[in-house]
Amino acid sequence: MAFYIVVHHQDDPDPTKWANDWGDDGLLRTITTPRSVADRCALARDRGERIFVHRCAWGGIPANICSSVQVAEISDIDRATALVRFSSAKPIGAEPFVAPQQGQNWYEAGPPKGAQA
């Protein structure tokens, strides 16, 4: 099974959401996330796995699997929160198989069509 992180759309102005950093190319560079998600990202890094980025719908733009990334670095922010920095982002643009519930920040599923985990 492939590991997916669920992130809000980069144009979503809601300040109550987690802080994510997107490049000018529309690819995810960093996320702030609960320690449990960072631990799963560390496992993917240690296994050499790519992580798929599920970008939520916003403003009439549908949700999609916008890219896959590799974990470059994980830093603690505090006991419960971490900063995860990504590298080697590859655009995908696939329709997601899963519709995450509100507040869900990750899931596992098969890789998107045409992509490899």
C-alpha positions in Angstrom: 0.0 0.0 0.0 1.1 3.5 -0.8 1.2 6.3 1.9 -0.7 9.5 1.2 -0.6 12.7 3.1 -3.7 15.0 3.0 -3.0 18.7 2.7 -5.2 21.7 2.1 -5.0 23.6 -1.2 -2.2 26.1 -1.3 -4.7 28.9 -2.2 -7.0 28.1 0.8 -6.6 31.2 3.1 -7.9 29.5 6.2 -5.3 30.3 8.9 -6.5 27.5 11.2 -5.1 24.9 8.9 -1.6 23.4 9.2 1.2 25.5 7.7 2.4 24.1 4.4 5.0 25.6 2.0 4.4 25.2 -1.7 6.9 26.1 -4.4 6.1 28.4 -7.3 5.7 25.3 -9.4 2.7 24.2 -7.3 4.7 21.3 -5.7 4.7 20.8 -1.9 8.0 21.6 -0.2 7.3 21.3 3.6 4.5 20.6 6.0 3.9 21.0 9.7 2.1 17.9 11.0 1.3 15.9 14.0 4.2 13.8 15.3 2.4 10.6 14.3 2.3 11.6 10.7 6.0 12.7 10.8 6.8 9.2 12.3 5.1 7.6 9.3 7.0 9.9 6.9 10.2 8.8 8.6 9.3 5.2 8.0 8.7 6.0 4.3 12.0 7.7 4.1 13.8 4.8 5.7 12.2 2.4 3.3 13.0 4.6 0.3 9.3 5.1 -0.5 7.7 8.0 -2.2 4.8 9.7 -0.5 1.7 10.8 -2.5 0.3 14.2 -1.9 -3.6 14.4 -1.7 -4.4 18.1 -2.1 -8.0 18.8 -0.9 -10.6 20.6 -3.0 -10.9 24.3 -2.7 -12.8 27.1 -4.5 -14.3 24.8 -7.2 -10.9 23.1 -7.8 -11.4 19.3 -7.2 -9.2 17.3 -4.9 -6.3 15.5 -6.7 -3.1 13.6 -6.1 -1.0 16.5 -7.1 2.5 14.9 -6.7 4.7 12.4 -5.1 7.6 13.4 -2.9 10.5 11.9 -0.9 11.2 12.9 2.7 14.4 14.9 2.9 14.4 16.0 6.6 12.2 15.9 9.7 12.6 18.4 12.5 10.7 18.6 15.8 8.8 21.8 16.4 7.5 20.7 19.8 6.6 17.4 21.5 3.4 17.0 19.3 4.4 18.7 16.1 7.1 18.3 13.4 8.2 20.0 10.3 8.7 17.6 7.3 10.8 18.8 4.4 10.4 17.1 1.0 12.6 16.6 -2.0 12.3 15.1 -5.5 8.7 16.2 -6.0 7.1 14.8 -9.2 3.8 16.2 -10.5 1.0 13.6 -10.9 -2.5 15.2 -11.2 -4.4 12.0 -10.7 -7.9 11.6 -9.3 -7.9 10.3 -5.7 -9.3 6.9 -4.9 -10.1 8.0 -1.4 -12.2 10.9 0.0 -10.7 11.7 3.4 -12.9 12.6 6.2 -12.6 16.1 7.7 -9.5 16.2 9.9 -8.0 13.1 8.3 -4.4 13.9 7.5 -3.2 10.6 5.9 -4.3 7.3 4.5 -2.9 4.2 2.8 -4.2 3.0 -0.6 -2.9 1.6 -3.9 -0.7 4.0 -5.9 -2.5 6.4 -8.3 -3.0 5.3 -11.8 0.3 5.6 -13.7 2.4 6.2 -10.6 4.7 3.9 -8.7 5.0 3.9 -4.9 
